[in-house]
Amino acid sequence: MHKKGVINLRFNQDQGCFSCCTETGLRIYNVEPLVQKEKYEFGGLSMCEMLYRTNLFAVVAGGRYPKYSHNTVLIYDDVTKKFVMEFLCPSAVKAVRMRRDKIVIASINQISVFTFPVPTKHIITIETRPNPMGLCEVSPLETSEKQILVFPGHKIGSIQLLDISNLESSSSSSPITLNAHQGEITCLAVNQQGTLVASASSKGTLIRIWDSIRKTKVAELRRGSDPATLYCFDAKLMSINFSPDSEFLCCSSDKGTVHIFALKDSDLNRKSSLSTLSFFSSYVESQWALTNFTVPPEMACICAFLSSNTVIAACLDGTFHKYTFLKDGSCRRKAYNIFLDDCTDEDI
């Protein structure tokens, strides 16, 4: 069970802040040190997308007590203390992703890209297969050569990649399709530079890493042998994240464990004890986590890198966890906090 009233958690693009959407509004937290920075009474919210640490962020209504429409993205300016822009969609908004120059809005069967913040101009709308979780991610780094947008493909288990850096609304563009998994895609992530994409399916045992430039698989990471949900939590909780330098990757699942994998030096990852048995080759080709740590079981949480050797996790029960790890696989808890201890039914 998550803490009463909490609907969604999400880190900002540099993972230095996170937002907490509740049945009454929004709270913004700084990660280091962990402290609540702002509190807004917007009514129930299903999601919030911050734009780094700027004064602008996007929200979408949700929960039991929404004040606004579910098919509207509202842009709030913390300087003027008011909503300054809105994007009206043909159906309920499932996800919002922001760069300093673009905003991406996903509904159940389409993804639209706009220039942002001003002047706002529609760039492209992509028709998708039914996407109830609103799965889509975009590389956030301004200096990256390509702006990679990734989302589920029309075929079950496939993903599509599209460079949105030079698109014009009048031009035709075809995303690149990769056959990533056999089951439905349930989680996606893109590194800061837009060069790597991570994908996971409904089975939740494997995370595959793709080179977005060469369109090839570069790694296969095994969370475990038993099925699990790698939390995107209706596309609201993103729980696969690359480290800023893409040297490591972390992921969380409903098993109450956050896994950390080495990407740059894959020899650091553990190997299966069955690796000497040839008939298990397809099972042991994948890499097992370098290390892991536990959070409350059956509790959705988001995880990210505070630094190259420090991973943080914020959970729906209002707890915050910080662990450091070494390349030898040792992992040590550095902090445990309760960031939200007063969001109860009395607040609603």
Sequence and secondary structure as in RCSB ss.txt:
>XXXX:A:sequence
MHKKGVINLRFNQDQGCFSCCTETGLRIYNVEPLVQKEKYEFGGLSMCEMLYRTNLFAVVAGGRYPKYSHNTVLI
YDDVTKKFVMEFLCPSAVKAVRMRRDKIVIASINQISVFTFPVPTKHIITIETRPNPMGLCEVSPLETSEKQILV
FPGHKIGSIQLLDISNLESSSSSSPITLNAHQGEITCLAVNQQGTLVASASSKGTLIRIWDSIRKTKVAELRRGS
DPATLYCFDAKLMSINFSPDSEFLCCSSDKGTVHIFALKDSDLNRKSSLSTLSFFSSYVESQWALTNFTVPPEMA
CICAFLSSNTVIAACLDGTFHKYTFLKDGSCRRKAYNIFLDDCTDEDI
>XXXX:A:secstr
   TTEEEEEE TTSSEEEEEESS EEEEETTTTEEEEEE  S EEEEEE TTSSEEEEEE SSS SS TTEEEE
EETTTTEEEEEEE SS   EEEE SSEEEEE SSEEEEEE SSS  EEEEEE S  TT   EE   TT SS EEE
EE SSTTEEEEEE SS  TTS    EEEE  SS EEEEEE TTSSEEEEEETT SEEEEEETTTTEEEEEEE  S
S   BS TTTTS  EEE TTSSEEEEEBTTSEEEEEESSSGGGSB  TTTT GGGHHHHSSEE SEEEE STT  
EEEEEEETTEEEEEETTSEEEEEEE TTS EEEEEEEES    SGGG 
